[in-house]
Amino acid sequence: MIVKEVRLGRPRTPWVTRVLLGICCAVFLIGPASGLNPAYGTGPDLLATQSAYFERWGVVPDELWSGLPGSLTTPFTALFVHGNWLHLLGNMLFLHVFGAMTEERMGRFSFALCYLVTGCLALLGYAAVHAHSDQSLVGASGAISGVLGAFLHLFPRARVTSLFPFLFFLPLRFPAWAVLLFWFALQWPGVGAPDDRPGVAYLAHVVGFALGFGFAWVCRERPVRVKGTPRSTEGDQAT
């Protein structure tokens, strides 16, 4: 997946996006979910360790609302925990593709605030609807959905090149608004899924997407500055 957009001036290094990518990957690799650390054991021992790990750092709605010690911080810690390799790689792909341009347009502080706030609120929104669920919820999906919502507001005319497996990986280009609204429509049917159903927390995706779009709308677009190169009074020089 590739996003193309006309930029004015030299783009800044997306340090916030890179740091978020690095933290998520590092947490996953050193944790039990990756299965790479032999200290966590194998087989049933590893599965038990993973379950306890997710319950400790993920959002468990009934524990969150009951005010158990440590549960109030889990909407933040859960943003950096992922359940498996596919979960991690999928989220990091979307963050890499859409995060850099969103950060450049919003600014580093606003982008970081948007990511963390929408991510936490998305998890809280899911926990509020499924208040009696004892399943742990982990992952940056809500925060990245917020990035997608912000991107849609900031770059509605960007072109997204996607590869479709069912079309023999034929690369096709679509407007960003069409791709993201299609993605949003795919999430909506799963919003009403019961809380005891295994799978994806679609409600967190929908909440995060809407909050990200609203965050970008409130902040407005920052004016784009074009930095010109001073011309020499003695003529141009090539180097």
MIKOL-508630 format. One line per 8 residues: their letters; for each residue x negated, z negated, y of C-alpha. Coordinates in steps of 0.1 Angstrom, whole numbers, plus 2048, in hexadecimal, padded with zeros to 3 digits. Layout:
BEGIN
a	X,Z,Y ~ ...
***
This chain:
BEGIN
mivkevrl	800,800,800 ~ 7F1,80B,821 ~ 7FF,806,845 ~ 7F6,81E,860 ~ 7FC,817,885 ~ 7ED,825,8A5 ~ 7D7,80A,8B5 ~ 7CA,809,8D8
grprtpwv	7A7,7FA,8DE ~ 791,7EB,8C3 ~ 7A4,7D5,8AA ~ 799,7B1,8A7 ~ 78E,7A2,887 ~ 7AC,792,876 ~ 79B,770,86F ~ 7BC,75D,869
trvllgic	7C7,776,84F ~ 7A5,775,83E ~ 7A4,74F,83E ~ 7C7,74D,82F ~ 7BD,766,814 ~ 79D,753,80C ~ 7AF,731,80A ~ 7CB,73E,7F3
cavfligp	7B2,74F,7DC ~ 79A,731,7DB ~ 7B6,718,7D4 ~ 7C3,72E,7B8 ~ 7A0,734,7A8 ~ 796,70F,7A7 ~ 7B9,703,79C ~ 7C7,703,779
asglnpay	7DF,721,780 ~ 7C2,73A,77D ~ 7B8,72E,75A ~ 793,733,763 ~ 788,70F,765 ~ 782,701,742 ~ 785,6DD,74F ~ 7AB,6E1,74F
gtgpdlla	7AB,6E8,72A ~ 7BD,703,717 ~ 7DF,709,706 ~ 7F8,6EC,709 ~ 7DF,6D7,71D ~ 7DB,6F2,737 ~ 801,6F8,73A ~ 807,6D3,73F
tqsayfer	7EC,6D2,75A ~ 7FA,6F0,76B ~ 81D,6E0,76B ~ 810,6C0,77A ~ 7FC,6D4,794 ~ 81A,6E7,7A0 ~ 82F,6C8,7A2 ~ 815,6B6,7B6
wgvvpdel	80E,6D1,7D0 ~ 82E,6E6,7CE ~ 850,6DF,7DD ~ 868,6CD,7C6 ~ 889,6CB,7D9 ~ 897,6AB,7CA ~ 876,699,7CF ~ 872,6A7,7F2
wsglpgsl	895,69B,7FE ~ 891,679,7EC ~ 872,673,801 ~ 85A,66C,7E5 ~ 836,665,7F1 ~ 822,685,7F6 ~ 840,69C,7F3 ~ 844,6A0,819
ttpftalf	823,6B4,81B ~ 82C,6CC,7FF ~ 83D,6E6,815 ~ 81A,6EB,823 ~ 805,6E8,804 ~ 81C,6FE,7F0 ~ 812,71B,807 ~ 7F0,71D,7F7
vhgnwlhl	7F9,718,7D3 ~ 802,736,7BC ~ 811,736,799 ~ 7FD,752,789 ~ 7E7,76F,78F ~ 803,787,796 ~ 813,76F,7AE ~ 7F2,76B,7C1
lgnmlflh	7E8,790,7C2 ~ 80B,79C,7CD ~ 80C,783,7EA ~ 7E8,78A,7F5 ~ 7EE,7B0,7F4 ~ 80B,7AD,80D ~ 7F8,794,822 ~ 7DA,7AC,823
vfgamtee	7EE,7CB,82B ~ 806,7BC,846 ~ 7F3,79D,852 ~ 7D6,7AD,865 ~ 7EB,7C2,87D ~ 804,7A7,882 ~ 7E8,78E,88B ~ 7D9,7A8,8A3
rmgrfsfa	7F9,7AD,8B6 ~ 805,788,8B6 ~ 7E3,778,8BB ~ 7D2,760,8A3 ~ 7E3,740,8AE ~ 806,74E,8AE ~ 800,760,88D ~ 7F4,740,87C
lcylvtgc	811,72D,88A ~ 82A,747,87F ~ 81B,747,85C ~ 81B,722,857 ~ 83C,71A,868 ~ 850,736,857 ~ 840,72E,836 ~ 849,709,838
lallgyaa	86C,70F,845 ~ 872,729,82A ~ 869,70F,80F ~ 87E,6F5,820 ~ 89C,70D,822 ~ 89A,713,7FC ~ 896,6EE,7F5 ~ 8B5,6E7,80B
vhahsdqs	8CB,6FF,7F8 ~ 8BE,6F3,7D6 ~ 8BB,6CF,7E0 ~ 8C0,6C2,7BC ~ 8A7,6D9,7AC ~ 889,6CA,799 ~ 876,6EA,797 ~ 856,6ED,7AC
lvgasgai	854,709,7C5 ~ 831,717,7CE ~ 822,735,7DF ~ 81E,746,801 ~ 83B,75E,7FC ~ 850,74D,817 ~ 833,74F,830 ~ 82A,772,827
sgvlgafl	84F,77C,82A ~ 84D,76E,84E ~ 82F,785,854 ~ 844,7A2,848 ~ 860,799,85F ~ 849,796,87D ~ 838,7B7,873 ~ 85A,7C9,873
hlfprarv	861,7BD,897 ~ 83E,7C5,8A4 ~ 838,7E6,892 ~ 859,7F7,88A ~ 849,81A,88C ~ 82B,813,876 ~ 828,829,857 ~ 824,819,835
tslfpflf	814,82D,818 ~ 820,81F,7F6 ~ 819,828,7D2 ~ 837,829,7BB ~ 82F,825,796 ~ 850,835,78B ~ 846,854,79E ~ 823,856,78D
flplrfpa	814,843,7AA ~ 81C,85E,7C3 ~ 812,852,7E6 ~ 830,854,7FE ~ 831,84A,823 ~ 84F,839,832 ~ 856,827,853 ~ 84E,802,851
wavllfwf	871,7F9,85B ~ 87F,80C,83E ~ 867,7FC,825 ~ 86C,7D9,831 ~ 891,7DB,834 ~ 892,7E9,811 ~ 87D,7CB,805 ~ 894,7B3,817
alqwpgvg	8B2,7C3,807 ~ 8A2,7BE,7E5 ~ 89F,799,7EB ~ 8C2,793,7F6 ~ 8D4,795,7D4 ~ 8BE,77A,7C6 ~ 8C6,761,7E2 ~ 8E4,753,7D0
apddrpgv	8D1,74E,7AF ~ 8D6,72C,7A0 ~ 8B9,713,7A5 ~ 8B3,710,77F ~ 8AC,735,77B ~ 887,73C,777 ~ 878,757,78D ~ 873,75E,7B2
aylahvvg	881,748,7CE ~ 892,765,7E0 ~ 8A2,74E,7F9 ~ 880,743,806 ~ 877,768,80B ~ 897,76F,81F ~ 893,750,834 ~ 86E,757,83B
falgfgfa	875,77C,844 ~ 891,773,85C ~ 87C,757,86C ~ 85E,76E,870 ~ 872,789,881 ~ 881,76F,898 ~ 85F,75F,8A0 ~ 851,781,8AA
wvcrerpv	870,788,8BF ~ 86D,767,8D1 ~ 848,76B,8D8 ~ 84D,78F,8E3 ~ 832,7A9,8DF ~ 812,7A2,8F1 ~ 807,7BD,909 ~ 7EE,7D5,8FA
rvkgtprs	7CE,7D8,90F ~ 7BA,7F7,90F ~ 795,7F0,916 ~ 785,80E,926 ~ 760,816,924 ~ 74F,817,946 ~ 743,839,94F ~ 71F,83D,95B
tegdqat	71C,84B,97E ~ 6FE,85F,972 ~ 711,870,956 ~ 71A,869,932 ~ 700,860,919 ~ 702,865,8F3 ~ 6F1,84C,8DC
***
